[in-house]
Amino acid sequence: MKITVVGTGYVGLVSGTCLAEVGNDVLCLDVDPEKIRILEEGGIPIYEPGLQEMVRRNVAAGRLSFTTDVEKAVHHGTIQFIAVGTPPDEDGSADLQYVLGAARNIGRLMSDYKVVVDKSTVPVGTGAKVKAAIADELAKRAVDIPYSVVSNPEFLKEGAAVEDFMRPDRIVVGAEEEQAILLMRALYAPFQRNHERLIITDVKSAELTKYAANAMLATRISFMNELANLAEVLGADIEMVRQGIGSDPRIGYHFLYPGCGYGGSCFPKDVKALIATAQDDADITLKVLTAVEEANDAQKHVLTHKLKARFGDLKGKHFALWGLSFKPNTDDMREAPSRELIADLFAAGATVTAYDPVAMHETQRIFGDDSRLQYAENPMGALDSADALLIVTEWKEFRSPDFDAIKQTLKNPVIFDGRNLYDPKLVRGLGIEYFAIGR
Ligand SMILES: NC(=O)c1ccc[n+]([C@@H]2O[C@H](COP(=O)([O-])OP(=O)(O)OC[C@H]3O[C@@H](n4cnc5c(N)ncnc54)[C@H](O)[C@@H]3O)[C@@H](O)[C@H]2O)c1
């Protein structure tokens, strides 16, 4: 099939590449010429395990190409995926200008039947807006060309995006026209040879499913974070509680890890957007989600509070920071808890040397050349003359460090672990002061 993917970010690039991998002819469009240049030169603009090799293989096979030429992109695909960003507006609702801009381009330039598939995370009702935007452009041209609008939310996880796309748990397709449903079934057939994973819904239900999924996961995290803070005061160990409840099949183990808050490009923005949709479009206050967000905002400062409780005034203190990205296996710094922590430390007059396997470049772009934030080439290199070690991302390489070396290198043998990586008894037994979350 001929497919166009509009937006070549985390979702668009992974989707386009995986669709090419199964034999489709895919053209990826982006408005950012720098991204397209990197891709055309055989690089990739993001860090995502396994993606670069897959991009190269499919480009070499002639099934995957990149462009900034909107007209070429619209003419190419019968299926037009919209995978552009939907960042939060000032009031928290999703900003649809990029989605609707992409839709208008399609309406302005299409000359034959198109299935326009919304893969961006968008509020309920966006499908209808996309349909109207295309209709409006066609009316301006005084032409009548058939098209369908489909909602196909993406559930991939950064860091495991290729695997998630190639072996999805489920594929949700919100579509109401037979021809579009047939095409979407054929498109996704190669990804579900073992058993049917396609869930066909109406457009609005598909749109809401994506928000419901992220809101549920964010709720589990905030719930555990609150219980962790309680466990700490009561003298219980949240890790034991986690295992005690996770073993109940009605609850399960996933997404019950307490920590220093969730971040990333999806949970914070999607929780905000769902709250805003409910308020603005239905006059309903989502009380649970409002609390989920509040709890998360507070949790991003939990390490700062612990630091102040241990050291008092942080002015002139220097800290080693392990992990910057919002989670392991990605360089994505959007809403990363590390950003809040670094800002807190700066505000308190402290300085930081950070190490992250892939996100230092992106962090430098965000913080600029601020002398208060230095970078180390390896984890141990961050520890020199630091008053304590702080951990905010659970990269595998932090899981089993040389505790003796940590103890010897730090000015004070103190670890603040925002991801509960270590056994408190073991670490404390080595003579290291260990502050974790809820333990
Ligand atoms: N990142 C994730 O893990 C993830 C997972 C599921 C869903 N989503 C959703 O997918 C959407 C995209 O997310 P992302 O993380 O890939 O965003 P991103 O910011 O990485 O990529 C978006 C890309 O779209 C491009 N773009 C914007 N307007 C354009 C236009 N008119 N034409 C062509 N290109 C245009 C931008 O230049 C950018 O490269 C969002 O709605 C997001 O919520 C993201």
The ligand as an ORCA input file, in Angstrom:
! r2SCAN-3c Opt
* xyz 0 1
  N       5.831      9.886     22.002
  C       5.070      8.885     22.382
  O       5.508      7.969     23.088
  C       3.634      8.814     21.928
  C       2.934      7.616     22.076
  C       1.613      7.558     21.655
  C       1.013      8.683     21.105
  N       1.716      9.846     20.994
  C       1.050     10.992     20.363
  O       1.484     11.071     19.017
  C       1.565     12.448     18.596
  C       2.963     12.754     18.121
  O       3.853     12.568     19.222
  P       5.444     12.549     19.015
  O       6.022     12.216     20.357
  O       5.765     11.701     17.843
  O       5.703     14.090     18.665
  P       7.040     14.771     18.073
  O       7.014     16.155     18.551
  O       8.207     13.895     18.348
  O       6.807     14.749     16.488
  C       5.857     15.521     15.826
  C       6.442     15.919     14.474
  O       5.441     16.519     13.659
  C       6.051     17.528     12.872
  N       4.993     18.395     12.334
  C       4.242     19.320     12.965
  N       3.350     19.862     12.129
  C       3.511     19.273     10.925
  C       2.877     19.378      9.654
  N       1.847     20.219      9.458
  N       3.318     18.615      8.653
  C       4.337     17.755      8.854
  N       4.974     17.597     10.018
  C       4.564     18.340     11.048
  C       7.032     18.167     13.814
  O       8.044     18.880     13.135
  C       7.576     16.931     14.556
  O       8.728     16.404     13.910
  C       1.121     13.268     19.803
  O      -0.243     13.530     19.695
  C       1.384     12.341     20.965
  O       0.560     12.591     22.056
  C       3.023      9.934     21.364
*
